[in-house]
């Protein structure tokens, strides 16, 4: 059943080009776009490095602990994928390509020697604005990846550069300037607040070194770079609007003003912009008015290019009691039985608690009729999460392996979900806990709050009365013979519309209920 809510416009279609070879048309198009783009969004992906450095804990004769051994420093992760979103300005004779193509460069396939020059020129070009979200770490890892392939000295600077966090804080508080607090927002939060776009971060920690990339990974990676340009558009438009409301200062360069507007304007003359871009001095006037005021530059020192070891972390790990560490060790695989098992006093109804890392799985479980709660606190600590699961007799589902090692963990209280995609996670939980799913169960719980529905459906008159001051019923539903249902907890209204039937078909296919 679908709730009454205003429809959100679909996200724009991204033009995605996969670059997997230096002699491919996509590589040539990328090199052309780098030269023809005054604004470029950048992001990178790599395989997560979950290795933790430990001190040597063996003992010498007499039972005394051996001295700590300094392990060799770990290396930086190898970047597997580089995302480049370009704001292209084309001449009539240029290749047929959209204004905002996104290039996904497979660094495991493309010879880095062929890519190093074009990237270095783009990073250092004064006529190209580079956008990124906390991009310094990405640049460190990129530089290490290219240096390891013989492209010394890698990359050491990106200028001019604008961090999306600085743009965000300027939009929220223009008087602050380019300084922003350390507790900055996530990219997903910024996209939601500035663009009203929900940017899923579900695949952030997936293995980006595996090939081929899944369709979900491709869309995820492209979106991270694409929406950097969209946020910059909002920022530039605000500057243009502000400039129109203020008188031009004496001696203001008219051509620079035109270029400033042309950076993002879709409707202005491409010819004038092209002619102006050929003069780097004129473009620099524009950059000095905007980017130099709100932007910055990334400069890597030699110390940045060397992996650092955390002495504090090593000391903390080595000072722990060995017996205590053994007590915290727990098998990641589910052993059973679950707390709802009737043989152990349960009611036989499966109940789960999904932590913040997999809240999307909670909605999927609700869609197939399974009781799946989320943390009652906004930012619970591990003890609070486990206490909630224990009191409500739920199994805590998580992707955080650290939860499996807490000393106050009740046996069989936590299951670590191994899959990274929601559909796969759903099938994993169904298989692990041997859940029985039928088509009658689908869409039988409130996907918003996990509540149950009322026993009898509402008529259209009853639904109107129940929605008054709470929801708006679309006029198009008045002349349709529909049944309306209401959640007993959050009072959300639902009806069996198109979204409901699409969801049923989806989960019938995912759970293979027709097989």
C-alpha positions, 0 to 999 in steps of 0.5 A, a space after each residue: 500500500 502506498 501512503 498519501 504523499 506528494 510525488 518526488 520528481 525523478 532524479 536526472 538521467 546521468 550520462 555515464 561513460 565507462 573508461 576501461 582502456 587507453 585506446 578506447 573512444 571513451 578515453 579520447 572523449 575523457 581527454 577532450 572533456 578535461 580540456 573543455 570543462 571549466 568546472 569538474 567534480 572529482 571522487 575516488 573509490 578503493 577497497 576498504 582496508 579493515 586490517 588493524 595493526 597489532 602489537 606482538 603479544 607472545 611471551 618469553 621464558 618465565 611467562 613475561 610478555 615479550 617487548 612490543 615489536 614495531 611492524 612495518 607501516 601499512 601502505 595506502 589503499 590502491 584506488 580502483 575507480 576515479 569518478 570525473 564529472 565534467 561541465 562541458 562547453 561545446 562548439 558546434 563541431 565538437 563530439 555529441 555529448 551532454 553538458 554534464 557527462 560522468 566518466 568512471 575511469 577503471 584504474 585497474 584496467 587503464 594504463 596509469 602512465 597514459 592517464 597521469 599527464 591529462 590528470 596532472 594538467 587538469 589538477 594544476 590548471 588555473 582555468 579549471 575549478 575542481 570540486 570535491 568532498 574532503 578530497 585530500 585523502 582521495 588525492 593522497 591515495 591517488 598519488 600513491 597509486 600512480 607512484 606505485 605504477 611508475 608515475 613519480 612523483 604522483 600528484 602533489 597539488 590541486 588548484 583552484 579547488 572548492 570543497 563542497 563543505 565550504 560551499 555548503 556552509 557559505 550557502 547556510 551562513 554567507 558571513 562565515 566565509 570559507 571556514 567551516 567547523 570540523 563537525 561537517 555534514 556528510 555528502 548525503 546530508 548536504 545533497 538532501 538539504 541543498 538539492 532535496 536529493 536522497 543520496 544512498 551511501 549503502 555501497 560506500 564500503 563495498 569492494 571496489 576492486 571486484 570486476 565487473 562492477 554492479 549496476 548499483 555500484 556504477 550508479 552510486 559512483 557516478 552520483 557522488 561526482 555528478 551531484 558535486 556539480 549540482 551543488 556548485 550550480 546552486 552556489 554560483 546561482 546565488 552569487 549571480 543573483 547577489 551580483 545583480 542586486 548590487 551595483 557594479 564597482 568602478 572599472 568592473 570587467 564586463 567580460 569577466 562578469 559574462 564568464 562568471 555567469 557562463 560557468 553554469 548558465 545553460 541558456 547563454 551563448 556558447 560562442 561568447 563563452 568559448 571565445 572568452 575561455 581562450 583567454 586565461 587572463 580573463 578567466 582568471 579575473 572571474 576566478 579571482 572574484 569567486 573561487 579565490 574568495 570561497 575556494 582553496 587549494 590542496 597541497 601535499 607535503 612529503 609527510 602526507 605521502 607516507 602512511 602513518 602508524 598510530 602509536 596511541 592505538 597500538 599502545 591501547 591495544 597492547 595494554 589490554 588484558 589477554 584474558 579479557 580479549 579472549 572473552 570478547 571474541 565471538 563467532 560472526 556466524 549465527 549459532 541459534 536459537 533466536 529469542 523468539 523460539 517457542 522452545 525457549 519461551 518465545 512467541 514464534 514471531 521473528 523480531 529484528 533490530 537493524 542498526 543505523 548502518 542497515 536501516 534500509 534492510 529494516 524497510 525491506 523486512 517490513 515490506 515482507 511482513 517481518 517485525 523490524 525495528 530501528 534504534 530508539 535513540 538517534 545515535 545510540 552507543 553499542 550498550 544501548 543498542 544491545 539493551 534495546 535488542 535484549 529488552 524487546 527480545 530481538 536479534 540485532 542485525 548489523 554490519 559492524 563486526 565490533 559489536 560482536 566483541 562486547 563483554 556484555 553481549 548476550 549469546 545469540 543476540 547479534 548477527 553480522 550481515 555479510 551482504 552489502 545490497 538490500 535485496 541480498 541482505 534480505 535473502 541472507 536474513 531469510 535464509 539464515 533464520 529460516 523465515 517463512 515468507 508468503 505473498 499474503 504477508 507482503 506490505 502488511 506492516 507500516 514501512 514508516 514506523 513498523 506498526 500494524 494496520 487496523 483490522 478493517 479497511 476505511 471507506 473514503 469518507 472515513 479516510 478523509 476524516 482520518 487524514 484531516 490535518 495530517 495528510 492530503 488525499 489526492 482528488 484523483 482517488 475520490 472516484 476510485 473504489 479503493 480500500 484505505 488502511 491506517 497504521 495503528 501507531 503513526 496513523 499513516 494512511 495507505 491504499 492499494 495503488 500503483 506503488 503497492 502493486 509494484 512493491 508486491 511484484 518486486 518482493 514476489 520476484 526477490 523472494 522467489 515466491 512463484 518458484 
